[in-house]
């Protein structure tokens, strides 16, 4: 990536607690694409980590412009893509089974739906579906190839209040430029008896500690926010959401370890990634469910 000087914007307050005092925590390199370095700040009050300063909403788009960005790609070939797509297809069934245990049927909004495979599975099983996807190519594939109702983010302000039984954000919230606005939107359009599913990387995982600054799930500057179970709980509470369950995404430790090892050694080592992934998952069982990625299941707190 030939990178021109990027305009960076600094936050004036913590996105979670709104306090204005924070300190430099880590300098992380964008190993995925630009090779530029970005600072992760830590709020002195609540401990929340966030990329600061960061590219503005227009400037950040170039950091997604790569055929290697697999969540938006259908045509990429190679072993890594094959592994990614196998896991994605398995995960679709797991996601569906999780949700139908909570809500057997109804309406679902998938924010950041990518190319739409999750929504397609729900649609094929009788659900009313709606997708939101900012990436034009992925959105066009979902609309034109899978015939799904997928729109850009502008639709969120047009959706009526209390509209959806289920809202999902699978590794999406960490990318959203206006976190507070997005949380308000979600709370407004989720039905009072609805379920919210948010999946996020967890920097308190073993693989995050093992790889340190090479941990692929820092993914700066695309990841604007970096959550632990504690800081996510603070965010949920701020928007009157009650956390009812926290579940592991066990495959993420393998995929993240594979990329992290590549960043650290400049080599793809599938066997080592498999070994480290198992080690991370086994460690998490004994350490407060701190898997590489976590699924948070939430409902509205109407008390």
Secondary structure as GFF3:
##gff-version 3
##sequence-region A 1 303
A	DSSP	beta_strand	8	9	.	.	.	ID=ss1
A	DSSP	beta_strand	22	29	.	.	.	ID=ss2
A	DSSP	beta_strand	37	43	.	.	.	ID=ss3
A	DSSP	beta_strand	49	51	.	.	.	ID=ss4
A	DSSP	beta_strand	54	55	.	.	.	ID=ss5
A	DSSP	three_ten_helix	59	64	.	.	.	ID=ss6
A	DSSP	three_ten_helix	70	72	.	.	.	ID=ss7
A	DSSP	alpha_helix	79	102	.	.	.	ID=ss8
A	DSSP	beta_strand	107	111	.	.	.	ID=ss9
A	DSSP	alpha_helix	117	124	.	.	.	ID=ss10
A	DSSP	beta_strand	128	132	.	.	.	ID=ss11
A	DSSP	alpha_helix	136	144	.	.	.	ID=ss12
A	DSSP	beta_strand	150	151	.	.	.	ID=ss13
A	DSSP	three_ten_helix	153	157	.	.	.	ID=ss14
A	DSSP	beta_strand	164	170	.	.	.	ID=ss15
A	DSSP	three_ten_helix	173	175	.	.	.	ID=ss16
A	DSSP	alpha_helix	179	189	.	.	.	ID=ss17
A	DSSP	beta_strand	190	201	.	.	.	ID=ss18
A	DSSP	alpha_helix	206	211	.	.	.	ID=ss19
A	DSSP	three_ten_helix	212	214	.	.	.	ID=ss20
A	DSSP	three_ten_helix	216	218	.	.	.	ID=ss21
A	DSSP	beta_strand	225	226	.	.	.	ID=ss22
A	DSSP	alpha_helix	229	238	.	.	.	ID=ss23
A	DSSP	beta_strand	241	248	.	.	.	ID=ss24
A	DSSP	alpha_helix	251	265	.	.	.	ID=ss25
A	DSSP	alpha_helix	270	286	.	.	.	ID=ss26
A	DSSP	beta_strand	293	300	.	.	.	ID=ss27
###
